[in-house]
Amino acid sequence: MMRHDSDDAGRVSDNPGDESLSDLRAVDGIVLVVFWGLAFVVFLQFFTRYVLNNSFGWTEEIARFLLIGVTFIGAAMAVRKESHIAVELIYRYLPRRLRYLLQLFVDVIAILFYAVTGWLCGRMAQSTQQMMVSIDVPKSVVYWIVAACFAAMTVYGVIVLVRHLRSGTSRLVDPEQFAAMGPTL
């Protein structure tokens, strides 16, 4: 069986085993940097606690905030790549036209969720006056980053909705068309 990979523009590669990285963007590098920062901090915490028997106090809090960053930056990347999980059971038993309308409805609901949650997160960031315990940085920085990630998810959600409107299809509307392409991760 031949594997077909596609990028965001829908171009397909017929090279078997060709793991195309053409869908990577510069913003995807941010999640990579934050992830490796998290890995370094967790390793440092482990090393200082179990090897040196004198743990750094700031590593646990910073690791927690870096994990939040990886989660929400990665979520924005998943919205762009349309790789969030979805319940496909209902789609399988509906006629194609209804699947398409349901896809558009889900896209609109997701955009509204991202926008409202981002706005609420921004409000929380504005009202947060606390400082982080271990370093002298306001906790509102974390909330602003999460709000920015929700803003990015909103923008990417609109782009995905426009893509679905222009193409008239999606992974859930026509799964047989996208099955040959393999996972979108």
URVEN-V136415 format. One line per field, one symbol per residue. psi: psi as a letter, one per 30 degrees, with the letter a starting at -180 (. if undefined). burial: I if it has 9 or more other ideal C-beta (glycine too) atoms within 8 Angstrom, else O. A space follows every 50 residues. Layout:
# URVEN-V136415
psi = ???
burial = ???
This chain:
# URVEN-V136415
psi = kkkkklaffgkkkgjkgjikgfgklefffeeeeeeeeeeeeeeeeeeeef efgikkffeeeeeeeeeeeeeeeeeeeeeeghgllkjfeeefglleeeee eeeeeeeeeeeeeeeeeeeeeeeeeefkfllleflikkffeeeeeeeeee eeeeeeeeeeeeeeeefgllefeieeefeffalg.
burial = OOIIIOIOOOOOIOOOOOOOOOOOOOIIOOIOOIIOIIOOIIOIIIIIIO OOOOOOOOIIIIIOIIIIIIOIIIIIIIIIIIOOOOOOOOIOOIOOOOII OIIIOIIIOIIOOIIOIIIOIIOIIOOIOOOIOOOOOIIIOIIIIIIIII IIIIOIIIIIIOOIOOOOOIIIIIIOOIOOIOOIO
